Amino acid sequence: MRTIIASDHVGYPLKKSVLRYLTSIRAEVIDVGTGTADTPVDYPDYARKVVDAISSGEAQRDHLLLQLREAAGGSHEPTVIE
């Protein structure tokens, strides 16, 4: 079972931790970005990649780590959507 993972720049540090864990348990992981916390990105671009991979059957599970201020009560912490 393949897992696709993505984040925006705010969720990137958490994504690195999740990736380390998934690879430690030998999960098959597809990382579609972002690759840095240094450059702001638009989270819908990465959410679309995850949705497309699930819809096409390329991956069966997903982890999307984003900053959603509304969902997180105005927090600057990442929000995990599974």
C-alpha positions as CSV (number, residue, x, y, z in Angstrom):
1,M,0.0,0.0,0.0
2,R,1.5,3.3,-1.1
3,T,1.2,6.4,1.0
4,I,1.5,9.9,-0.5
5,I,2.7,12.8,1.6
6,A,2.7,16.5,1.0
7,S,3.0,19.7,3.0
8,D,3.1,23.4,2.6
9,H,6.1,25.3,4.0
10,V,4.6,25.5,7.5
11,G,4.0,21.8,7.6
12,Y,7.4,20.9,6.2
13,P,9.2,20.3,9.6
14,L,6.4,17.9,10.7
15,K,6.4,16.2,7.3
16,K,10.1,15.4,7.7
17,S,9.3,13.7,11.0
18,V,6.4,11.7,9.5
19,L,8.6,10.7,6.5
20,R,11.3,9.4,8.9
21,Y,8.8,7.3,10.7
22,L,7.2,5.9,7.6
23,T,10.5,5.0,6.1
24,S,11.6,3.4,9.4
25,I,8.6,1.0,9.2
26,R,9.4,0.4,5.5
27,A,6.3,2.0,4.2
28,E,6.2,2.8,0.5
29,V,6.0,6.6,0.4
30,I,5.6,9.1,-2.4
31,D,6.7,12.6,-1.4
32,V,5.2,15.3,-3.6
33,G,6.6,18.3,-1.8
34,T,7.3,20.9,-0.7
35,G,11.0,20.4,-0.1
36,T,11.7,23.3,2.2
37,A,10.3,25.5,4.9
38,D,12.2,28.5,3.6
39,T,10.0,29.4,0.7
40,P,6.2,30.1,1.1
41,V,4.0,28.0,-1.1
42,D,0.3,27.7,-1.8
43,Y,-1.1,24.7,0.0
44,P,-3.8,24.0,-2.7
45,D,-1.1,23.1,-5.2
46,Y,0.1,20.3,-2.9
47,A,-3.4,19.3,-1.8
48,R,-4.2,18.8,-5.5
49,K,-1.2,16.5,-6.0
50,V,-2.4,14.3,-3.1
51,V,-6.0,14.2,-4.4
52,D,-4.9,13.3,-7.9
53,A,-2.7,10.5,-6.6
54,I,-5.5,9.0,-4.5
55,S,-8.0,9.4,-7.3
56,S,-5.8,7.8,-9.9
57,G,-4.9,4.9,-7.6
58,E,-1.2,5.8,-7.5
59,A,-1.5,5.9,-3.7
60,Q,-4.0,4.4,-1.3
61,R,-3.3,6.5,1.9
62,D,-2.4,10.1,2.3
63,H,-0.9,12.5,4.8
64,L,-1.3,16.2,4.1
65,L,0.3,18.7,6.5
66,L,-0.8,22.3,6.1
67,Q,-1.2,25.5,7.9
68,L,-5.0,26.2,8.0
69,R,-5.6,29.2,10.2
70,E,-9.3,28.7,10.3
71,A,-9.1,25.0,11.2
72,A,-6.3,25.6,13.7
73,G,-8.0,28.5,15.5
74,G,-5.5,31.1,14.1
75,S,-2.5,29.1,15.0
76,H,0.7,29.1,13.1
77,E,1.1,25.3,13.7
78,P,0.5,22.8,10.9
79,T,-2.8,21.0,10.7
80,V,-2.7,17.3,9.8
81,I,-5.4,16.1,7.4
82,E,-5.6,12.3,6.9
